[in-house]
Amino acid sequence: MMYTHLMNEFVIQYREKNDNDDDWIKKVATEQWGSDEIISKDHLYKVEALPGFIAEQNNKPIGVILYAIEEKECEIVALYSSFEKQGIGSRLIELVCEIAKITKCQRVWLQTTNDNTTALRFYQKRGFVIAAIRTNVIEAQRKVKEIPFFGNDGIPIRDEIELELIIKLE
Ligand SMILES: CC(C)(COP(=O)(O)OP(=O)(O)OC[C@H]1O[C@@H](n2cnc3c(N)ncnc32)[C@H](O)[C@@H]1OP(=O)(O)O)[C@@H](O)C(=O)NCCC(=O)NCCS
């Protein structure tokens, strides 16, 4: 699968992730989320083991989305764009939503933390709604993973917020 769009005068290409992307994805995950293993509910995902899409410019990765499909639900496990506000995050989400439709998932969902106001704004403007708020769960996760006490804009990191997009049957 290959798609292109123009960012200013540059061409951005989107393709499925492959093994050659693993080092870059691990570096991004470690920088963004503190580890190349991502905890989500009762799962611990190794980023290299997940399927996903890469946005690239001149053959260099500049964005990634990773997902996991289980029991007709598609979780966005990670999303990152190194050139924000150029449409990359939106396109990566669209690609995963297309996969969710093809595989007949009932919903696409993700979780973020209470400090990530950028993600909360971004997903809600793209049709996702808040499906659950798990208050004060981050404290327990600090026992198995290093998680900073303060996140975006100095907001204390405490809660997990689950967002979902219900897939309409056609
Ligand atoms: C959240 C994140 C993935 C968004 O990625 P992004 O590439 O900036 O997303 P987009 O460019 O598609 O959209 C961001 C905004 O830019 C706007 N935009 C898109 N193209 C634009 C352009 N050419 N000029 C101006 N604005 C533009 C979009 O409309 C959107 O604004 P809106 O939400 O008000 O509609 C990115 O901020 C990120 O990587 N954050 C750090 C990691 C993270 O928090 N991940 C999510 C964890 S759950």
The ligand as an SDF file (V2000), in Angstrom:
LIG
                    3D

 48 50  0  0  0  0  0  0  0  0999 V2000
   -0.9230   14.1070   18.0720 C   0  0  0  0  0  0  0  0  0  0  0  0
   -0.0450   14.1540   16.8180 C   0  0  0  0  0  0  0  0  0  0  0  0
    0.2100   12.7450   16.3260 C   0  0  0  0  0  0  0  0  0  0  0  0
   -0.7660   14.9410   15.7050 C   0  0  0  0  0  0  0  0  0  0  0  0
   -0.0050   14.8080   14.5120 O   0  0  0  0  0  0  0  0  0  0  0  0
    0.0180   15.9430   13.3730 P   0  0  0  0  0  0  0  0  0  0  0  0
    0.8480   15.3950   12.2600 O   0  0  0  0  0  0  0  0  0  0  0  0
    0.3800   17.2480   13.9270 O   0  0  0  0  0  0  0  0  0  0  0  0
   -1.5130   15.9370   12.9390 O   0  0  0  0  0  0  0  0  0  0  0  0
   -2.1960   16.7770   11.7480 P   0  0  0  0  0  0  0  0  0  0  0  0
   -1.1830   17.6420   11.0940 O   0  0  0  0  0  0  0  0  0  0  0  0
   -2.9170   15.8100   10.9190 O   0  0  0  0  0  0  0  0  0  0  0  0
   -3.2500   17.6330   12.5450 O   0  0  0  0  0  0  0  0  0  0  0  0
   -2.8560   18.5610   13.5520 C   0  0  0  0  0  0  0  0  0  0  0  0
   -3.4760   19.9160   13.2640 C   0  0  0  0  0  0  0  0  0  0  0  0
   -2.7970   20.5430   12.1870 O   0  0  0  0  0  0  0  0  0  0  0  0
   -3.7340   21.0220   11.2360 C   0  0  0  0  0  0  0  0  0  0  0  0
   -3.1170   21.0290    9.9060 N   0  0  0  0  0  0  0  0  0  0  0  0
   -2.9520   19.9900    9.0660 C   0  0  0  0  0  0  0  0  0  0  0  0
   -2.3230   20.3990    7.9440 N   0  0  0  0  0  0  0  0  0  0  0  0
   -2.0770   21.7240    8.1040 C   0  0  0  0  0  0  0  0  0  0  0  0
   -1.4270   22.6970    7.3180 C   0  0  0  0  0  0  0  0  0  0  0  0
   -0.9100   22.3970    6.1180 N   0  0  0  0  0  0  0  0  0  0  0  0
   -1.3380   23.9600    7.8070 N   0  0  0  0  0  0  0  0  0  0  0  0
   -1.8590   24.2770    9.0210 C   0  0  0  0  0  0  0  0  0  0  0  0
   -2.4680   23.3920    9.8270 N   0  0  0  0  0  0  0  0  0  0  0  0
   -2.5770   22.1240    9.3790 C   0  0  0  0  0  0  0  0  0  0  0  0
   -4.8590   20.0260   11.3390 C   0  0  0  0  0  0  0  0  0  0  0  0
   -6.0690   20.5330   10.8230 O   0  0  0  0  0  0  0  0  0  0  0  0
   -4.9240   19.8160   12.8360 C   0  0  0  0  0  0  0  0  0  0  0  0
   -5.6160   20.8360   13.4940 O   0  0  0  0  0  0  0  0  0  0  0  0
   -7.0770   20.5770   14.0930 P   0  0  0  0  0  0  0  0  0  0  0  0
   -6.8960   19.4760   15.0910 O   0  0  0  0  0  0  0  0  0  0  0  0
   -7.4330   21.8810   14.6930 O   0  0  0  0  0  0  0  0  0  0  0  0
   -7.9450   20.1530   12.9490 O   0  0  0  0  0  0  0  0  0  0  0  0
    1.3030   14.8770   17.0780 C   0  0  0  0  0  0  0  0  0  0  0  0
    1.0200   16.0830   17.7360 O   0  0  0  0  0  0  0  0  0  0  0  0
    2.3050   14.0730   17.8940 C   0  0  0  0  0  0  0  0  0  0  0  0
    3.0780   13.2870   17.3460 O   0  0  0  0  0  0  0  0  0  0  0  0
    2.3050   14.2760   19.2450 N   0  0  0  0  0  0  0  0  0  0  0  0
    3.2850   13.6050   20.1140 C   0  0  0  0  0  0  0  0  0  0  0  0
    2.9590   12.1370   20.3120 C   0  0  0  0  0  0  0  0  0  0  0  0
    1.5360   11.9240   20.8060 C   0  0  0  0  0  0  0  0  0  0  0  0
    1.0470   12.6100   21.6900 O   0  0  0  0  0  0  0  0  0  0  0  0
    0.8530   10.9120   20.2190 N   0  0  0  0  0  0  0  0  0  0  0  0
   -0.4970   10.5700   20.5680 C   0  0  0  0  0  0  0  0  0  0  0  0
   -0.4690    9.7220   21.7740 C   0  0  0  0  0  0  0  0  0  0  0  0
   -2.0430    8.9840   22.0780 S   0  0  0  0  0  0  0  0  0  0  0  0
  1  2  1  0
  2  3  1  0
  2  4  1  0
  2 36  1  0
  4  5  1  0
  5  6  1  0
  6  7  2  0
  6  8  1  0
  6  9  1  0
  9 10  1  0
 10 11  2  0
 10 12  1  0
 10 13  1  0
 13 14  1  0
 14 15  1  0
 15 16  1  0
 15 30  1  0
 16 17  1  0
 17 18  1  0
 17 28  1  0
 18 19  1  0
 18 27  1  0
 19 20  2  0
 20 21  1  0
 21 22  1  0
 21 27  2  0
 22 23  1  0
 22 24  2  0
 24 25  1  0
 25 26  2  0
 26 27  1  0
 28 29  1  0
 28 30  1  0
 30 31  1  0
 31 32  1  0
 32 33  2  0
 32 34  1  0
 32 35  1  0
 36 37  1  0
 36 38  1  0
 38 39  2  0
 38 40  1  0
 40 41  1  0
 41 42  1  0
 42 43  1  0
 43 44  2  0
 43 45  1  0
 45 46  1  0
 46 47  1  0
 47 48  1  0
M  END
$$$$
